[in-house]
Amino acid sequence: MAGLSKDSPTPKEIKLHQQSRVLDISFSDGQSFKFTCEFLRVHSPSAEVRGHHPGQEVLQTGKKHVNINQIEPVGNYAIQFNFSDGHNTGIYSWDLLYNFGLQQDKMWQSYLQRLEQAGKHREPDGTTA
């Protein structure tokens, strides 16, 4: 994935709503996106989730109630989340978050289909509630 260019939108505001487990990001081009903590967790750009090569992705299950405990800046180009389940190795660049926002619906539907095909669940205890 290409890095930031001088024309890449950058966040103007990042706001975490821990009670509703939603992250709001407003970008410099006027776009704004709402991400659930679960969405950000299951789509983490970390090697632990994505694998080191295509086809090595690890399906994340039981993350429905995950939250973000802390957000840390990474230079001027990204942020890193400390999730309530202990995961903290993914670095989310501004470009990645922007692309996530544009592709969020398609990515979420794909995730739900993969869960269903694997017979797995979003609930931590495996129930379907």
N, C-alpha and C positions, 0 to 999 in steps of 0.2 A: 504494500500500500504506500502510495506516495506521501511524503511529509507535507508540512504546511507550506503553502506558497504565500506570497504577499497578499494575494487575493482571497485566501481562505477566511471564511467567517470565524470569528473568535467569540467566546462567551462574554456577554455584558453582565450577566447575572446568573449565579448558580445558587439555588435555594433548595435545601433538604427539608422535607416535611416528615419527621420521623414517625409521628403518630399514624399518618396515612401511608407511610413507606413509599413516598413519591419524591422524585428529584425533578425540579423545574430548571430548565436551562434556556436562557434567552440569548440569541446570537446577534452579532453586530449587523447582520443583513436584515434583521427584523423577524427572522424565523424563531419560533420557540417550541420546545418539546417538553413533554412530561414523560418520565420513565418510572416504572415501578422498580423498586429495589430488586425484586425478583427477576425482572427482565435484564437488568444490568448484571446481576450475578450469573444467570445462566448463559449469558453471552459474553462472559469475561474474555478479554483478549489474552489471558494467561496461557502458558504452555500446559498447565494443569488441566485446562478446559479444552483448549483448541488442539492440543497435541503439538508435536514438533514438525509433523508433516501432514499433508492432506490425508484424510481417512483415519487419522488417529484421534479425532474429536471424542471427548468423553461426555455423554449425555448427563446433564445435571438434573437430579431428581430431588423431590422433597424440599424445594426452596421457596414455597409459597409465602412463608412468614419471615423470610430473611429481611434484615434491615441493614442500613449503613450506619455504623457507629461513628465513623470519622472520614473526612475527605482531606487528602493531603495534595498540595500542588507538586507537580513534577516539572521543574523549569517553567518556561512560559508557554508550554505547548500541550500540557496534559494534566490530568489528575489521577490519583490513585485512591481507591475506596478500601476502607477496612470494614468488611462485612461482619454481621453478628455471628455468622457460622465459622469465623476465623479466617476466611479467605481474604487475602490482601495482596496478591501478586500481579494482578492485571493493571496495566497502565493504559488509561483511556485518553487518547489524544483528542484534540478539538475536532480534527477531521473525522475520527472514528465516531465520536458522539454525534456529530452532525449527520453522518451517513446512517448511523443507527436511527436517528430521528426520522430521516426520509424513508427508511426501509422497515420501520418498527412493526407495522401491521403484518407484512409478509414474513418477517423474521419470527414473530410471535406465533403465527399460524403454523409455520414450519416446525417450530419447537413443540407445539401441542400435538402435531401429527407424529413427530418422532417419539414423544412420550407414549402416545396411544399404541403405536406399532411395537414398542418395547414392553408394553404392559406395565408401564411405570406411572407414577403419580406426582402431582405438584405438592401434595400434602406430605409433611415429614414422616408421618406414621404409615403412609401407604394407603390411607383411606381416600375415597373420591369426593368427600364433602367439599 
